[in-house]
Amino acid sequence: MITNLLKNIYIQILISFIAAILISITIVPVLTGLNDKVALGAIVISIPAFLLTVKILKIARGKLKLHELLLYLLIATSFIGPAITFKLGPISMFPFRALYLVVVPMFLLYLYKKKDIMEWRHIPYKSIFLFLIFWIILALTSLIWAKSLTLGIKNVFYLSLGISLVFIITFFFTKLKHYVTFFYLWIGMLVLLVMLGFWNHLTQQHLSVSRINDLAEYMQSVPTAVFGNENDYASYLAISIFFVVSMIKYQRNWFIKLMGLALVLASIYIIYVTSSRANYISILLGFGVWLLLYGGKKLKAVAFSALIAGVFLVGTLFYTKVMTVLMKIKSEVFVTNDGGSIDVRTNILKNVYAYFEGSYGFGVGAGNAQYYLKNHAIYPIDIFSNVHNWWAEIMVNYGAIVIAGYLAMYVSVLYILFTISKKKTDTKISMISEALTTSLVVFSLASISPSSILTLNYHWMLFAFAIGFIVYDSTQNTYRGTTITGGKP
């Protein structure tokens, strides 16, 4: 009887609404310390919670295996990270970490039982997985010459965690439905985190993990959502926007198209108020690449005409304001030795290159760039001790071989995804491959905004999604409709 009731759409909506209300008036006050009256205003956050609960109920009605459910929950909680933390004795625990501790043993048991999937003849793109294994081995080896063993062990832990996600997603997700669900789950979490960002911005209230809590009053409207700082958040938004852009292109329902457009505009606005300059450029790069590769002749013509007209009108009507903005950009980007953030970042890179040269190209050891920047800075960098550039961080920590391998992997995955997107064999495959291609292009610039992207789960989930998806597509082409494990897609 209960099962039959749950199948009723009105019962689903009622349960979803109740769950959404409970989330908004119970969890939000606990996380933020708001009083009950102000917490009622957080009911806005119940909207995405409501939609996500409906989706979960629909999934629960289908044939969902335990490992699939756990992996979907792992993906969802990876975006939240340590924003919701609880103490388990001396250990800080949060949903993603708890689920990871369950999923890893399950993954190892799965590999043990399905030994055939570990045979090389069943694994396409072997070089990617060999490189990732080599990266971990070299990171462990580098602890021998690392100055700070503590930083090194911490770095190897996060590196191993991130790379393990690539293996877990690839070997568990062997059907197209897995990647379609992954795609919409990513967008669902984006809805939730954009809403949370607006809540930060409008109420000037933040979760306990946010650095904004300790800053001056004029900074209180800067959103961070579940992240520690605004740059981490802005990079996540910049990467995620193009999942929605791809959905808008392939979605037939005009209401969903409009909602998607609203989500894109909302995300761009939130990035704007974070003042993350690298992500301003990354968004422009993303839209330019998407338009060039997937826009179509008519859309390209319309976009080009609108750009020319927009530049002319804005330049004519708001000449004074435009010149003020341009002069500000010029002063921030091209003027050095003024102690500003651009100058500091430049000096960090100078230091990093000096350390790289001093290590003869072998790197200073896993995580030890932070040690050198903090204790042996050659060029002035104020109080900063993080590299603030993912590509440079890989180079200085792990050496020339790893950064060369990483670049080769990145370019190869991009090329393969682009090739898949041009096949036009299936609407869902085209939608996912276009989203991943554009998001990975955006990642090239978005990754230089955070102080370090190593510990940000969305970065590893993006690569896990991309690598897992190209492996899935390859197995379908190779075995004509069979998966890695030999089952039907």
Long-range contacts (C-beta under 8 A, 24 or more apart in sequence): 6-57, 6-60, 6-61, 7-61, 12-54, 12-57, 12-58, 13-54, 15-53, 15-57, 16-50, 16-51, 16-53, 16-54, 16-57, 17-50, 19-49, 19-50, 19-53, 20-46, 20-47, 20-49, 20-50, 20-53, 21-46, 23-49, 24-49, 27-84, 31-83, 31-84, 31-207, 31-208, 32-205, 32-206, 32-207, 32-208, 34-205, 38-203, 38-205, 41-203, 42-199, 44-195, 44-198, 44-199, 45-192, 45-195, 45-196, 45-199, 47-195, 48-188, 48-191, 48-192, 48-195, 49-192, 51-188, 51-191, 52-188, 52-191, 52-192, 55-184, 55-188, 59-181, 67-103, 67-106, 67-110, 67-172, 68-172, 68-178, 70-99, 70-102, 70-103, 70-106, 71-103, 71-168, 71-169, 71-172, 71-173, 72-181, 72-182, 72-185, 73-99, 74-99, 74-100, 74-103, 75-182, 75-185, 75-186, 75-461, 76-185, 76-188, 76-189, 78-165, 78-457, 78-458, 78-460, 78-461, 79-189, 79-193, 79-226, 79-236, 79-457, 79-458, 79-461, 80-189, 80-226, 81-209, 81-226, 81-227, 81-456, 81-457, 82-209, 83-207, 83-209, 83-226, 83-227, 85-209, 96-457, 100-161, 103-168, 104-164, 104-168, 107-167, 107-168, 107-171, 107-172, 110-171, 110-172, 111-171, 114-485, 116-485, 116-486, 117-171, 117-484, 117-485, 122-475, 122-484, 123-471, 123-484, 124-470, 124-471, 124-474, 124-475, 124-478, 125-412, 125-416, 125-467, 125-470, 125-471, 125-474, 127-409, 127-412, 128-409, 128-412, 128-413, 128-467, 129-167, 131-405, 131-406, 131-408, 131-409, 132-163, 132-166, 132-167, 134-405, 135-159, 135-163, 135-398, 135-402, 135-405, 135-406, 136-160, 136-163, 138-398, 138-399, 138-401, 138-402, 139-366, 139-397, 139-398, 140-366, 142-362, 142-363, 142-365, 142-366, 142-397, 142-398, 142-399, 143-365, 143-366, 145-362, 145-364, 145-365, 146-364, 146-365, 146-366, 146-367, 146-368, 146-371, 147-364, 147-365, 147-368, 147-371, 147-372, 148-365, 148-367, 148-368, 148-370, 148-371, 151-366, 151-367, 151-368, 151-370, 151-371, 152-365, 152-366, 152-367, 152-368, 153-367, 154-367, 155-366, 155-367, 155-368, 155-397, 155-454, 156-366, 156-367, 158-454, 158-455, 159-366, 159-454, 161-460, 162-454, 162-457, 162-459, 162-460, 163-460, 165-457, 165-460, 165-461, 165-464, 166-460, 166-463, 166-464, 166-467, 166-468, 168-464, 169-461, 169-464, 169-465, 169-467, 169-468, 170-464, 170-467, 170-468, 170-471, 171-484, 173-468, 173-472, 174-472, 174-475, 174-483, 174-484, 174-485, 174-487, 174-489, 175-472, 175-483, 175-487, 175-489, 176-426, 176-428, 176-429, 176-472, 176-489, 178-472, 179-432, 179-465, 179-468, 179-469, 179-472, 180-428, 180-432, 182-465, 183-243, 183-247, 183-431, 183-432, 183-435, 186-240, 186-243, 186-461, 186-465, 187-240, 187-243, 187-244, 187-247, 187-263, 190-237, 190-240, 190-243, 190-244, 190-263, 190-267, 191-263, 193-225, 193-226, 193-233, 193-236, 193-237, 194-225, 194-237, 194-263, 194-266, 194-267, 194-270, 196-223, 196-225, 196-226, 197-223, 197-224, 197-225, 197-233, 197-237, 197-270, 198-223, 198-266, 198-270, 200-224, 200-225, 201-270, 201-273, 221-273, 222-273, 222-274, 222-275, 223-270, 223-273, 223-274, 227-456, 229-450, 229-451, 230-274, 230-275, 230-276, 231-274, 231-276, 231-278, 231-279, 231-449, 231-450, 231-451, 232-449, 232-450, 232-456, 233-270, 233-274, 234-270, 234-271, 234-274, 234-276, 234-279, 234-446, 234-449, 235-276, 235-278, 235-279, 235-282, 235-446, 235-447, 235-449, 235-450, 235-453, 235-456, 236-456, 236-458, 237-267, 237-270, 237-271, 237-279, 238-271, 238-279, 238-282, 238-283, 238-286, 238-442, 238-446, 239-439, 239-442, 239-443, 239-446, 239-458, 239-462, 240-267, 240-439, 240-458, 241-267, 241-268, 241-283, 241-286, 241-442, 242-286, 242-290, 242-435, 242-438, 242-439, 242-442, 243-435, 243-439, 245-287, 245-290, 245-435, 245-438, 246-431, 246-432, 246-434, 246-435, 246-438, 247-431, 247-435, 249-294, 249-431, 249-434, 250-427, 250-428, 250-430, 250-431, 276-449, 277-332, 278-445, 278-446, 278-448, 278-449, 279-445, 279-446, 279-449, 281-445, 282-442, 282-444, 282-445, 282-446, 282-449, 283-442, 285-441, 285-442, 285-444, 285-445, 286-438, 286-439, 286-441, 286-442, 289-438, 289-441, 290-434, 290-438, 293-418, 293-421, 293-434, 293-437, 293-438, 294-421, 294-434, 294-438, 339-382, 344-380, 344-381, 344-382, 344-384, 345-388, 345-389, 347-377, 347-379, 347-380, 347-381, 348-373, 348-379, 348-381, 348-384, 348-387, 348-388, 348-389, 349-389, 349-392, 350-378, 350-379, 351-377, 351-378, 351-379, 351-381, 352-387, 352-389, 352-392, 352-393, 352-395, 352-396, 353-392, 353-396, 354-378, 355-396, 356-395, 356-396, 356-399, 356-400, 359-396, 359-399, 361-399, 361-400, 362-399, 362-400, 363-395, 363-396, 363-397, 363-398, 363-399, 363-400, 363-402, 364-396, 364-397, 365-397, 366-397, 366-398, 367-397, 368-397, 369-393, 369-396, 369-397, 384-451, 386-451, 386-452, 387-451, 387-452, 388-448, 388-449, 388-450, 388-451, 388-452, 389-447, 389-448, 390-447, 390-448, 390-450, 390-452, 390-453, 390-454, 391-447, 391-448, 393-452, 393-454, 410-440, 410-444, 413-440, 413-463, 413-466, 413-467, 413-470, 414-440, 414-441, 416-470, 417-466, 417-469, 417-470, 420-469, 420-470, 420-473, 429-473, 432-469, 433-469, 433-473, 436-462, 436-465, 436-466, 436-469, 440-466
